[in-house]
Amino acid sequence: MSLKLLLAEDDFDLREVITEALTLDGFEVTACESAEQAISCAMRHSYDIALLDFVMGGISGIDAIAVLKQTDPNIGIVIVTAFGTIDTAVDAMKKGADEFLTKPFNLQTLSVTLKKVHAEKSLKSPPVDKDSDLVFSALSNPIRRNVIYQLNIHQRLKFMDLCRLVGIKDHTKFNFHLRQLIKSGLVSKDDEKTYFLTKVGIDIESRILM
């Protein structure tokens, strides 16, 4: 099974080299030129690991960590930089990075590092149990199933848009259902109060609801 890699690197030549080398090594690479583009991809698709450049125009790789972790807490993250220092590495780890590499790096070393991070994350992450009490409770209600269905179609929605699409006028009642979905780990909400499916929610939607 190939690993799905989300790559954010603003150096075109390096991005192409990394993509080609890792693709040949069995990775399924989604290459982005910015952290913003990578975050957008992560909102729509599920990835095993992210490889982020530390310094990019716009959002830095370090700042992108929190957003990616919010979208998928189990994603492995490796930060790369041409300006590696102990303080930089420590800061990256504190922000949620699993590994830190300094440019220039050996492509074989990069591949080994990515696979090692994914293996370690897999050992720590419990498998999705679709029969668990929380998930079963979340899916037992037709309103909550409809929420998951709508989020799968529209990807990201505000509270009022979800209410309209699901057809619920009682906002208090609807807010209760959203809290249950968040508690079950199927849905998450960002700082702008936009709702979206987590990786678990996407997996459940594809395996159970479709």
C-alpha positions in Angstrom: 0.0 0.0 0.0 1.5 3.3 -1.1 1.7 6.2 1.5 -0.2 9.3 0.6 2.2 12.3 1.0 1.3 15.9 1.1 4.3 18.0 0.0 4.5 21.8 0.4 7.7 23.2 -1.2 8.0 26.6 -2.9 11.2 25.8 -4.8 9.9 24.4 -8.1 13.1 22.4 -9.0 13.3 20.8 -5.5 9.6 20.1 -5.5 9.9 18.3 -8.8 13.0 16.3 -7.7 11.3 15.2 -4.4 8.0 14.3 -6.2 9.8 12.2 -8.8 12.1 10.4 -6.3 9.3 9.6 -3.8 6.9 8.5 -6.5 9.5 6.1 -7.8 9.8 4.9 -4.2 6.1 4.1 -4.0 4.7 7.2 -2.5 1.5 8.8 -3.8 2.6 12.5 -3.8 0.4 15.6 -3.9 2.8 18.4 -4.6 1.9 22.0 -3.5 3.8 25.3 -4.0 2.6 26.8 -0.7 1.3 25.9 2.7 -2.1 27.5 1.9 -2.5 25.1 -1.1 -1.4 22.1 1.1 -4.0 23.1 3.7 -6.7 23.3 1.1 -5.8 19.8 -0.2 -5.8 18.4 3.4 -9.3 19.8 3.9 -10.5 17.8 0.9 -8.4 14.6 1.0 -6.8 12.3 3.5 -3.0 12.0 3.8 -0.7 9.7 5.8 2.1 12.2 6.1 3.0 15.9 5.2 6.4 17.2 4.2 6.6 20.9 4.7 9.2 23.5 3.9 9.9 25.7 7.0 10.1 29.0 5.1 7.6 29.8 2.3 5.8 32.8 1.0 2.6 33.3 3.0 2.0 30.7 5.8 5.2 29.0 6.9 5.5 25.2 7.3 5.6 25.6 11.1 2.3 27.7 11.2 0.6 25.1 8.9 1.2 22.3 11.4 -1.6 23.4 13.8 -4.1 23.5 10.9 -3.1 20.2 9.5 -3.3 18.6 12.9 -6.7 20.0 13.5 -7.9 18.5 10.2 -6.3 15.1 11.0 -4.6 14.6 14.4 -3.0 11.4 13.2 -1.1 12.9 10.2 2.7 12.6 10.4 4.5 15.8 9.8 8.2 16.3 8.7 9.6 19.9 8.5 12.6 20.6 6.2 14.6 23.8 6.1 17.9 25.3 4.8 18.3 27.2 8.1 18.5 24.4 10.6 19.3 25.3 14.2 18.7 23.5 17.5 16.2 26.2 18.4 14.4 25.8 15.1 14.1 22.1 15.5 12.9 22.3 19.0 10.2 24.9 18.0 9.1 22.6 15.2 8.7 19.6 17.5 6.8 21.7 20.1 4.4 22.8 17.4 3.7 19.2 16.5 6.3 18.1 13.9 7.4 14.5 14.1 10.8 15.0 12.4 13.0 17.8 11.3 15.5 17.6 8.3 18.0 20.2 7.2 18.7 20.9 3.5 20.4 19.6 1.6 19.3 16.1 2.5 19.8 12.7 0.8 16.6 11.6 -1.0 17.0 8.0 0.4 17.3 9.5 3.9 14.2 11.5 3.3 12.3 8.4 2.2 13.4 6.4 5.2 12.5 9.3 7.5 9.0 9.6 6.1 8.4 5.8 6.4 9.7 5.8 9.9 7.4 8.6 11.0 4.4 7.0 9.4 5.2 3.6 11.1 5.6 5.3 14.5 2.3 7.2 14.0 0.5 4.0 13.0 1.6 2.2 16.2 0.4 5.1 18.3 -2.9 5.6 16.5 -5.7 3.1 17.5 -7.6 1.7 14.5 -11.0 3.2 13.6 -13.7 1.1 15.3 -16.9 1.8 13.5 -18.8 -0.1 16.2 -17.5 2.0 19.1 -20.2 3.6 21.3 -19.5 7.2 20.3 -19.5 6.5 16.5 -22.5 4.2 16.7 -24.4 6.9 18.7 -23.5 9.6 16.2 -24.6 7.5 13.2 -27.8 6.3 14.8 -29.5 9.6 14.2 -30.7 10.6 10.7 -30.0 14.3 11.3 -26.4 13.5 12.1 -26.1 11.1 9.1 -27.4 13.9 6.9 -24.8 16.3 8.4 -22.0 13.9 7.5 -23.5 13.5 4.0 -23.7 17.3 3.4 -20.2 17.8 4.7 -18.9 15.1 2.4 -20.5 16.9 -0.6 -19.7 20.5 0.3 -16.5 19.8 2.3 -16.7 22.9 4.6 -19.9 24.7 5.8 -20.9 27.3 8.3 -23.5 26.6 10.9 -26.4 28.3 9.2 -25.6 26.8 5.8 -25.6 23.3 7.4 -29.0 24.1 9.1 -30.4 25.0 5.8 -29.1 22.0 3.9 -30.1 19.5 6.6 -33.5 21.2 7.0 -33.5 22.0 10.7 -34.9 25.3 11.9 -34.3 24.6 15.6 -30.8 25.9 16.1 -30.4 24.7 19.7 -31.4 21.2 18.6 -29.1 21.2 15.6 -26.2 22.5 17.8 -26.6 19.5 20.0 -26.3 17.1 17.1 -23.1 18.9 15.9 -21.6 18.6 19.4 -22.3 14.9 19.3 -20.5 14.6 15.9 -17.5 16.6 17.2 -17.4 14.5 20.4 -17.4 11.3 18.3 -14.4 12.6 16.3 -16.3 12.6 13.0 -16.6 16.3 12.5 -14.4 19.2 13.5 -14.7 23.0 13.6 -12.0 25.6 12.8 -11.4 29.0 14.3 -13.7 30.6 11.7 -16.5 28.3 13.0 -16.6 26.3 9.8 -17.5 22.6 10.1 -15.7 19.8 8.1 -15.3 16.0 8.2 -12.2 14.7 10.0 -10.2 11.9 8.5 -12.2 9.4 10.6 -15.4 11.1 9.4 -14.3 10.7 5.8 -13.4 7.0 6.3 -16.8 6.3 8.0 -18.7 8.2 5.4 -17.1 6.1 2.6 -17.5 2.8 4.4 -20.9 3.1 6.0 -23.0 5.8 4.6 -22.3 5.4 0.9 
